[in-house]
Amino acid sequence: MQEEIEKKILEKIEDLRVFLAIEGGDIEFIQYKDGYVYVKLLGRCANCGFLDVTLKETIESYLQEEIPEIKGVINVSL
């Protein structure tokens, strides 16, 4: 089950990557654990003033709509 969900997440992140690239950003999948997707926003998205809005209203909403098992999305600043 975990592997299936991660595969779906990776597919959907590819869809999001196209959207984020328009604004000069990118997204990297870190892990899926306990219902949460950990990602790292890159490029212009990493320092954008709308980072929280993009994360919750775009990325999290899209992933939860497509994969109901997801409880939330967390940006990891490494």
DRENPA-3360 file (N, C-alpha, C; in nm, 2 decimals, always signed):
BEGIN
1 = MQEEIEKK = +0.08/-0.12/+0.00/+0.00/+0.00/+0.00/+0.09/+0.13/+0.00 ~ +0.19/+0.13/+0.09/+0.28/+0.25/+0.09/+0.34/+0.27/-0.04 ~ +0.39/+0.17/-0.11/+0.46/+0.19/-0.24/+0.36/+0.24/-0.34 ~ +0.24/+0.19/-0.34/+0.14/+0.23/-0.44/+0.11/+0.38/-0.42 ~ +0.09/+0.42/-0.29/+0.07/+0.57/-0.27/+0.18/+0.65/-0.31 ~ +0.30/+0.61/-0.28/+0.42/+0.69/-0.32/+0.43/+0.70/-0.47 ~ +0.40/+0.59/-0.54/+0.40/+0.59/-0.69/+0.30/+0.70/-0.74 ~ +0.18/+0.70/-0.68/+0.08/+0.80/-0.72/+0.13/+0.94/-0.69;
9 = ILEKIEDL = +0.19/+0.96/-0.57/+0.24/+1.09/-0.53/+0.34/+1.14/-0.63 ~ +0.43/+1.05/-0.67/+0.54/+1.09/-0.77/+0.48/+1.13/-0.90 ~ +0.37/+1.06/-0.95/+0.30/+1.09/-1.07/+0.24/+1.23/-1.06 ~ +0.17/+1.26/-0.95/+0.10/+1.38/-0.93/+0.20/+1.50/-0.91 ~ +0.31/+1.47/-0.85/+0.41/+1.58/-0.84/+0.47/+1.62/-0.97 ~ +0.48/+1.52/-1.07/+0.52/+1.56/-1.20/+0.42/+1.66/-1.27 ~ +0.29/+1.64/-1.24/+0.19/+1.73/-1.29/+0.21/+1.87/-1.23 ~ +0.23/+1.87/-1.10/+0.25/+2.00/-1.03/+0.38/+2.07/-1.08;
17 = RVFLAIEG = +0.48/+1.99/-1.11/+0.61/+2.05/-1.15/+0.59/+2.14/-1.27 ~ +0.51/+2.10/-1.36/+0.48/+2.19/-1.48/+0.42/+2.32/-1.44 ~ +0.33/+2.32/-1.35/+0.26/+2.44/-1.30/+0.36/+2.53/-1.23 ~ +0.45/+2.47/-1.14/+0.54/+2.55/-1.07/+0.65/+2.61/-1.15 ~ +0.69/+2.53/-1.26/+0.80/+2.58/-1.35/+0.76/+2.71/-1.42 ~ +0.63/+2.73/-1.44/+0.58/+2.86/-1.51/+0.63/+2.98/-1.43 ~ +0.64/+2.96/-1.29/+0.68/+3.07/-1.21/+0.82/+3.06/-1.17 ~ +0.90/+2.97/-1.23/+1.04/+2.95/-1.20/+1.07/+2.87/-1.08;
25 = GDIEFIQY = +0.97/+2.79/-1.04/+0.99/+2.70/-0.92/+0.99/+2.56/-0.95 ~ +1.01/+2.48/-0.85/+1.01/+2.33/-0.87/+0.97/+2.27/-0.74 ~ +0.95/+2.14/-0.74/+0.92/+2.06/-0.62/+0.99/+1.93/-0.62 ~ +1.04/+1.89/-0.50/+1.11/+1.76/-0.49/+1.04/+1.68/-0.38 ~ +1.00/+1.55/-0.41/+0.94/+1.46/-0.32/+1.05/+1.41/-0.22 ~ +1.02/+1.42/-0.09/+1.12/+1.37/+0.01/+1.07/+1.24/+0.06 ~ +0.95/+1.23/+0.12/+0.90/+1.11/+0.17/+0.75/+1.12/+0.19 ~ +0.69/+1.00/+0.21/+0.55/+0.99/+0.25/+0.55/+0.91/+0.38;
33 = KDGYVYVK = +0.50/+0.97/+0.49/+0.51/+0.90/+0.62/+0.39/+0.94/+0.70 ~ +0.32/+0.84/+0.76/+0.21/+0.86/+0.85/+0.10/+0.94/+0.79 ~ +0.08/+0.93/+0.65/-0.03/+1.01/+0.59/+0.02/+1.15/+0.54 ~ +0.14/+1.19/+0.57/+0.19/+1.32/+0.53/+0.29/+1.31/+0.42 ~ +0.28/+1.40/+0.32/+0.38/+1.41/+0.21/+0.48/+1.52/+0.25 ~ +0.61/+1.48/+0.25/+0.71/+1.58/+0.27/+0.78/+1.61/+0.14 ~ +0.78/+1.74/+0.11/+0.84/+1.79/-0.01/+0.93/+1.91/+0.02 ~ +1.01/+1.94/-0.08/+1.10/+2.06/-0.07/+1.07/+2.14/-0.19;
41 = LLGRCANC = +1.02/+2.27/-0.17/+1.00/+2.36/-0.28/+1.13/+2.42/-0.31 ~ +1.15/+2.43/-0.44/+1.28/+2.48/-0.50/+1.26/+2.60/-0.59 ~ +1.38/+2.66/-0.62/+1.37/+2.77/-0.72/+1.30/+2.89/-0.65 ~ +1.23/+2.96/-0.74/+1.16/+3.08/-0.69/+1.05/+3.05/-0.58 ~ +1.00/+2.93/-0.58/+0.90/+2.89/-0.49/+0.96/+2.88/-0.34 ~ +1.09/+2.85/-0.33/+1.15/+2.84/-0.20/+1.15/+2.96/-0.12 ~ +1.15/+3.08/-0.18/+1.16/+3.21/-0.11/+1.04/+3.30/-0.14 ~ +0.94/+3.24/-0.20/+0.82/+3.32/-0.24/+0.74/+3.36/-0.12;
49 = GFLDVTLK = +0.68/+3.48/-0.12/+0.59/+3.52/-0.01/+0.46/+3.44/-0.01 ~ +0.43/+3.38/-0.12/+0.31/+3.30/-0.12/+0.33/+3.15/-0.10 ~ +0.45/+3.11/-0.05/+0.48/+2.97/-0.03/+0.38/+2.90/+0.04 ~ +0.33/+2.95/+0.15/+0.23/+2.88/+0.23/+0.10/+2.86/+0.16 ~ +0.06/+2.96/+0.08/-0.06/+2.95/+0.00/-0.05/+2.85/-0.11 ~ +0.07/+2.85/-0.18/+0.09/+2.75/-0.28/+0.09/+2.61/-0.22 ~ +0.16/+2.60/-0.11/+0.17/+2.47/-0.04/+0.03/+2.41/-0.01 ~ -0.05/+2.49/+0.06/-0.18/+2.44/+0.11/-0.29/+2.44/+0.00;
57 = ETIESYLQ = -0.31/+2.56/-0.06/-0.42/+2.57/-0.16/-0.40/+2.51/-0.29 ~ -0.27/+2.49/-0.33/-0.25/+2.43/-0.46/-0.20/+2.28/-0.45 ~ -0.08/+2.27/-0.38/-0.02/+2.14/-0.38/-0.10/+2.04/-0.29 ~ -0.12/+2.08/-0.17/-0.20/+1.99/-0.07/-0.34/+1.96/-0.12 ~ -0.41/+2.06/-0.17/-0.54/+2.04/-0.22/-0.55/+1.94/-0.34 ~ -0.45/+1.96/-0.43/-0.45/+1.87/-0.55/-0.42/+1.73/-0.51 ~ -0.31/+1.71/-0.42/-0.27/+1.58/-0.38/-0.38/+1.51/-0.30 ~ -0.45/+1.58/-0.21/-0.56/+1.52/-0.13/-0.68/+1.48/-0.22;
65 = EEIPEIKG = -0.70/+1.56/-0.32/-0.81/+1.54/-0.41/-0.79/+1.41/-0.49 ~ -0.66/+1.39/-0.53/-0.62/+1.28/-0.62/-0.59/+1.15/-0.53 ~ -0.54/+1.17/-0.41/-0.50/+1.06/-0.32/-0.56/+1.08/-0.19 ~ -0.68/+1.03/-0.16/-0.75/+1.06/-0.03/-0.68/+1.02/+0.09 ~ -0.58/+0.93/+0.08/-0.50/+0.89/+0.20/-0.41/+0.99/+0.26 ~ -0.39/+1.10/+0.18/-0.30/+1.20/+0.23/-0.37/+1.30/+0.33 ~ -0.31/+1.31/+0.44/-0.36/+1.40/+0.55/-0.31/+1.54/+0.53 ~ -0.19/+1.56/+0.47/-0.14/+1.69/+0.46/+0.00/+1.69/+0.39;
73 = VINVSL = +0.05/+1.81/+0.35/+0.18/+1.82/+0.28/+0.26/+1.92/+0.37 ~ +0.39/+1.88/+0.39/+0.48/+1.96/+0.47/+0.60/+1.99/+0.39 ~ +0.63/+2.12/+0.38/+0.76/+2.17/+0.31/+0.87/+2.15/+0.41 ~ +0.98/+2.09/+0.36/+1.10/+2.06/+0.44/+1.21/+2.16/+0.38 ~ +1.26/+2.24/+0.47/+1.37/+2.33/+0.43/+1.50/+2.27/+0.48 ~ +1.57/+2.22/+0.38/+1.70/+2.15/+0.41/+1.82/+2.24/+0.39;
% end
